[in-house]
Amino acid sequence: MPSQLKSETTRINGAKSRGPKTAEGREKSSRNSVTHGLTGPNIVVLECENQDDFWAVHAEPMEIHQPATPAEKDLVEQMVSGVGSTTLQPQPKATKTKSAKRT
């Protein structure tokens, strides 16, 4: 159970927080819970991804499939997001590990 002092300190610090003040801060804050962006209503290019590469990968399927309805556009964007998440992010290298002998 937290001490009275700790509870009071937490309350005081919480009262100071007012959230982001600038438009840039609000934009960044709005993405706090985004982990991959695959299920959201908008396309999200993560900070670890290169935006130019992402949009280049996005443009080609749009030109090929030429979606005529919003549903078709959503399907192409889902396809692009799935491909983009595997091709644009650096892939971890496989490493060999020594297996420990159990005794």
C-alpha positions as CSV (number, residue, x, y, z in Angstrom):
1,M,0.0,0.0,0.0
2,P,1.5,3.4,-1.0
3,S,2.5,5.8,1.7
4,Q,0.5,9.0,2.3
5,L,3.5,11.1,1.1
6,K,3.8,9.1,-2.1
7,S,0.1,9.4,-2.8
8,E,0.2,13.1,-2.2
9,T,3.3,13.6,-4.4
10,T,1.6,11.7,-7.2
11,R,-1.5,13.8,-6.9
12,I,0.5,17.1,-7.0
13,N,2.5,15.9,-10.0
14,G,-0.6,14.8,-11.8
15,A,-2.2,18.2,-11.3
16,K,0.7,19.8,-13.1
17,S,0.3,17.8,-16.3
18,R,-1.8,19.6,-18.9
19,G,-0.8,17.7,-22.0
20,P,1.0,18.9,-25.2
21,K,0.8,22.6,-26.0
22,T,2.0,22.7,-29.6
23,A,0.4,21.2,-32.8
24,E,3.5,19.1,-33.2
25,G,3.3,17.8,-29.7
26,R,-0.4,17.0,-30.0
27,E,0.2,15.1,-33.3
28,K,3.0,13.1,-31.6
29,S,0.8,12.5,-28.6
30,S,-2.1,11.3,-30.7
31,R,0.2,8.3,-31.8
32,N,1.2,7.2,-28.3
33,S,-0.7,4.0,-28.5
34,V,0.1,3.1,-32.1
35,T,2.3,0.1,-32.3
36,H,1.9,-0.9,-36.0
37,G,-0.9,1.1,-37.5
38,L,-2.4,-1.9,-39.4
39,T,-5.8,-1.7,-37.9
40,G,-6.4,2.0,-37.8
41,P,-8.6,4.1,-40.1
42,N,-5.6,6.0,-41.5
43,I,-2.3,4.9,-43.0
44,V,0.4,5.4,-40.4
45,V,4.1,5.6,-41.4
46,L,6.0,4.7,-38.3
47,E,9.1,6.7,-37.2
48,C,11.3,3.6,-37.9
49,E,10.1,3.5,-41.5
50,N,11.3,5.7,-44.4
51,Q,8.3,7.8,-45.6
52,D,9.6,8.1,-49.2
53,D,10.1,4.3,-49.5
54,F,6.6,3.7,-47.9
55,W,4.8,6.0,-50.4
56,A,6.8,4.5,-53.3
57,V,5.7,1.0,-52.3
58,H,2.1,2.4,-51.8
59,A,1.9,4.1,-55.2
60,E,2.7,1.2,-57.5
61,P,-0.2,-1.1,-56.4
62,M,-2.6,1.9,-56.5
63,E,-1.6,2.4,-60.2
64,I,-1.8,-1.3,-61.0
65,H,-5.2,-2.0,-59.4
66,Q,-6.8,1.4,-59.8
67,P,-9.4,1.0,-57.1
68,A,-12.7,2.5,-58.1
69,T,-14.6,2.3,-54.8
70,P,-13.6,3.1,-51.2
71,A,-13.8,-0.6,-50.4
72,E,-11.4,-1.5,-53.2
73,K,-9.0,1.3,-52.0
74,D,-9.2,-0.1,-48.5
75,L,-8.2,-3.6,-49.8
76,V,-5.3,-2.2,-51.8
77,E,-4.1,-0.2,-48.7
78,Q,-4.4,-3.3,-46.5
79,M,-2.3,-5.2,-49.0
80,V,0.3,-2.4,-49.2
81,S,0.4,-2.1,-45.4
82,G,1.1,-5.8,-45.0
83,V,3.8,-5.8,-47.7
84,G,5.3,-2.5,-46.3
85,S,5.6,-3.8,-42.8
86,T,7.8,-6.7,-44.0
87,T,9.8,-5.0,-46.7
88,L,10.5,-1.5,-45.3
89,Q,11.6,-2.3,-41.8
90,P,15.1,-3.7,-41.2
91,Q,14.9,-7.4,-40.7
92,P,16.8,-8.9,-37.7
93,K,19.7,-11.1,-38.6
94,A,19.6,-14.7,-37.5
95,T,22.2,-15.4,-34.8
96,K,23.4,-18.7,-33.6
97,T,23.2,-19.4,-29.9
98,K,24.9,-22.0,-27.9
99,S,22.5,-24.4,-26.3
100,A,23.1,-25.1,-22.7
101,K,23.3,-28.6,-21.5
102,R,20.8,-29.5,-18.8
103,T,22.1,-31.4,-15.9
